[in-house]
Amino acid sequence: MGHAPLKRLRYTILLLAALGLAGCDDAKSGSGAQTATVTDQASDSENPRTAVIGQPVEDDGMTFVVKRFTAVPFSSLHLFPNAKLKAPGPGSRLWMLTVSVRNDGQISADPFCRNGHARGAGADLRSTKNAYYSWWDQSVLIQANYKLCRSGIQPGSTETYTLLYKIPKSAAKIDAVLLWNVSSEYDEFARTAVEVAL
C-alpha cells in the first residue's frame, strides 16, 4: 500500500513523456510538409509557364523571348531573291511575330519545324474568342529566316525568327501566343505549351 503513490507518479511521468514525444513528431511532420510546399512554390516560380513581351519563358529545352507583335504591310517584307509570295486577300491582315529562341539542350533543334518541314506549328496565336492561328508556312521565304526549317539552332546558340500570320480582319483581338518546341520528341502537339501575353 505504501508504494501505490510512487507507482502512480512513475506512470504519470511516463505518460507525460510519451505525449511530449508525440507532440514533437507532429511538429516535425508539420514543419516538413510546410517546407515541401514552399519548395514546390519556388520551383514553379523559377520555371513560369506564362510571360509578357520581352520576358523569357522555357519549354522542352528552349528559351523563348517574344520581341514584337505587329501588323505589317506586305510590301515591307524582305524576301529571298526570286521568291514568289502572294499577298493575303482583302479580307485578311498580315501580322508579324518576332521571337528569339535559345537552345539550352544538347543537340541541334528547330522549335518551329519537325524533320525540316515548315508546318506552321510551335507558335499559335490565340484570340479573345479562343480562335487559334498558326504561322504562315511561307515565312521561310523571308531572308531573316534563313535558318528556319533548315539548319536549326545549335546547343547554346540563339536565333531570331520572324513569323507571319494571315488573320481575318473580322477576327477578335489577339491576346496571346502559345509557344512550344515542336522538335522535341515528347511535344509535337503543344502538350506543354507556354503562353506569352500580347
C-alpha positions as CSV (number, residue, x, y, z in Angstrom):
1,M,0.0,0.0,0.0
2,G,2.8,2.4,0.8
3,H,4.2,2.1,-2.8
4,A,1.0,2.9,-4.6
5,P,1.7,6.7,-4.8
6,L,5.2,6.1,-6.2
7,K,3.8,3.8,-8.9
8,R,1.2,6.4,-9.9
9,L,3.9,9.0,-10.0
10,R,6.0,6.8,-12.3
11,Y,3.0,6.2,-14.5
12,T,2.3,9.9,-14.8
13,I,5.9,10.7,-15.7
14,L,5.9,8.0,-18.4
15,L,2.6,9.2,-19.8
16,L,3.7,12.9,-20.0
17,A,7.0,11.8,-21.7
18,A,5.1,9.8,-24.3
19,L,2.7,12.8,-25.0
20,G,5.7,15.1,-25.3
21,L,7.4,12.9,-27.9
22,A,4.2,12.6,-29.9
23,G,3.9,16.3,-30.0
24,C,7.5,16.7,-31.2
25,D,6.9,14.2,-34.0
26,D,3.7,16.0,-35.1
27,A,5.6,19.3,-35.0
28,K,8.4,17.9,-37.1
29,S,5.9,16.4,-39.6
30,G,4.1,19.8,-39.9
31,S,7.3,21.6,-40.4
32,G,8.4,19.2,-43.1
33,A,5.2,19.5,-45.0
34,Q,5.3,23.3,-44.9
35,T,8.9,23.3,-46.2
36,A,7.9,21.0,-49.1
37,T,5.1,23.3,-50.1
38,V,7.4,26.3,-50.1
39,T,9.9,24.4,-52.2
40,D,7.3,23.4,-54.7
41,Q,6.1,27.0,-55.0
42,A,9.7,28.2,-55.5
43,S,10.2,25.6,-58.3
44,D,7.0,26.9,-60.1
45,S,8.2,30.5,-59.8
46,E,11.7,29.5,-61.3
47,N,10.0,27.9,-64.3
48,P,7.0,30.1,-65.2
49,R,4.6,28.9,-67.9
50,T,3.4,32.5,-68.7
51,A,5.2,35.7,-69.7
52,V,4.8,39.0,-71.5
53,I,6.7,40.5,-74.4
54,G,10.4,40.8,-73.5
55,Q,10.3,38.1,-70.8
56,P,12.0,34.7,-71.3
57,V,9.9,31.6,-70.9
58,E,11.1,27.9,-71.3
59,D,9.7,24.8,-72.9
60,D,11.4,21.5,-73.5
61,G,15.0,22.9,-73.6
62,M,14.2,26.0,-75.5
63,T,14.0,29.6,-74.0
64,F,11.7,31.9,-75.9
65,V,11.6,35.7,-75.8
66,V,8.9,37.4,-77.8
67,K,10.3,40.7,-79.1
68,R,7.5,42.2,-81.1
69,F,4.0,41.6,-82.5
70,T,2.6,44.0,-85.0
71,A,0.6,44.3,-88.2
72,V,2.8,44.9,-91.3
73,P,2.2,45.8,-94.9
74,F,3.0,43.1,-97.4
75,S,5.3,45.4,-99.3
76,S,7.6,45.7,-96.3
77,L,8.7,42.0,-96.4
78,H,12.3,41.3,-97.3
79,L,12.1,38.1,-99.3
80,F,14.8,35.9,-100.8
81,P,15.7,36.8,-104.4
82,N,13.2,35.3,-106.9
83,A,10.9,34.2,-104.1
84,K,7.3,34.3,-105.1
85,L,4.8,35.1,-102.4
86,K,1.2,36.1,-103.0
87,A,-0.2,38.8,-100.8
88,P,-3.1,38.0,-98.5
89,G,-6.6,38.7,-99.8
90,P,-8.5,41.9,-98.9
91,G,-10.3,40.1,-96.1
92,S,-7.1,39.3,-94.2
93,R,-4.4,41.3,-92.5
94,L,-0.7,40.3,-92.2
95,W,0.8,40.2,-88.8
96,M,4.4,39.6,-87.8
97,L,5.7,37.9,-84.6
98,T,9.4,38.4,-83.8
99,V,10.8,35.8,-81.4
100,S,14.3,34.8,-80.3
101,V,15.0,31.2,-79.2
102,R,17.9,29.9,-77.3
103,N,18.7,26.2,-77.4
104,D,19.5,25.0,-73.9
105,G,19.6,21.4,-74.9
106,Q,22.4,19.1,-76.0
107,I,21.5,18.6,-79.7
108,S,20.6,20.8,-82.6
109,A,16.9,21.6,-82.7
110,D,14.3,23.7,-84.6
111,P,11.5,24.6,-82.3
112,F,9.0,25.6,-85.1
113,C,9.7,22.7,-87.5
114,R,10.0,18.9,-87.5
115,N,12.3,17.0,-89.8
116,G,13.0,20.2,-91.7
117,H,9.4,20.7,-92.8
118,A,7.5,24.0,-92.3
119,R,4.2,23.1,-90.8
120,G,3.2,26.3,-89.2
121,A,3.5,24.8,-85.7
122,G,5.1,25.8,-82.4
123,A,3.8,29.4,-82.2
124,D,0.0,29.6,-82.3
125,L,-1.8,32.9,-81.8
126,R,-5.0,33.0,-79.7
127,S,-7.8,35.5,-79.8
128,T,-10.0,36.6,-77.0
129,K,-12.7,34.4,-78.6
130,N,-10.4,31.4,-78.3
131,A,-9.7,31.2,-82.0
132,Y,-6.2,29.9,-82.9
133,Y,-4.0,30.9,-85.8
134,S,-0.8,29.1,-86.9
135,W,2.0,30.9,-88.6
136,W,2.1,31.1,-92.3
137,D,4.5,28.4,-93.7
138,Q,5.6,30.9,-96.3
139,S,7.6,32.6,-93.6
140,V,10.5,30.6,-94.7
141,L,10.8,32.9,-97.7
142,I,11.8,35.8,-95.5
143,Q,15.6,36.5,-95.7
144,A,15.9,36.9,-91.9
145,N,14.6,33.3,-91.6
146,Y,17.4,31.6,-93.5
147,K,17.7,29.0,-90.7
148,L,14.0,28.4,-90.2
149,C,13.3,24.8,-91.0
150,R,16.8,24.4,-92.3
151,S,19.9,24.1,-90.1
152,G,18.1,24.6,-86.8
153,I,19.7,26.0,-83.6
154,Q,22.9,24.6,-82.2
155,P,23.2,23.9,-78.5
156,G,23.9,27.1,-76.6
157,S,23.1,29.3,-79.6
158,T,20.3,31.8,-80.1
159,E,18.3,32.5,-83.3
160,T,15.7,35.2,-84.0
161,Y,12.8,34.3,-86.3
162,T,10.1,36.4,-88.0
163,L,6.8,34.5,-88.2
164,L,4.0,35.7,-90.4
165,Y,0.3,35.3,-89.8
166,K,-2.7,35.8,-92.1
167,I,-5.5,36.8,-89.8
168,P,-9.1,37.8,-90.9
169,K,-9.8,41.4,-90.4
170,S,-13.0,40.4,-88.6
171,A,-11.1,38.3,-86.1
172,A,-11.3,39.1,-82.4
173,K,-8.3,40.7,-80.7
174,I,-5.2,38.5,-80.4
175,D,-4.3,38.3,-76.7
176,A,-1.5,35.6,-76.6
177,V,0.8,33.3,-78.4
178,L,1.3,29.7,-77.4
179,L,4.9,28.5,-77.8
180,W,6.3,25.0,-77.7
181,N,9.3,23.0,-79.0
182,V,8.0,21.1,-82.0
183,S,11.3,19.3,-82.5
184,S,11.0,17.7,-79.0
185,E,10.3,14.0,-79.2
186,Y,7.7,14.4,-76.5
187,D,6.0,17.6,-77.5
188,E,4.8,17.7,-81.1
189,F,1.2,18.9,-80.3
190,A,1.6,21.7,-77.8
191,R,1.1,19.4,-74.7
192,T,3.4,21.7,-72.7
193,A,3.0,25.0,-74.5
194,V,4.0,28.2,-72.7
195,E,1.9,31.4,-73.0
196,V,3.1,34.9,-73.8
197,A,0.6,37.7,-73.5
198,L,0.5,40.1,-76.4
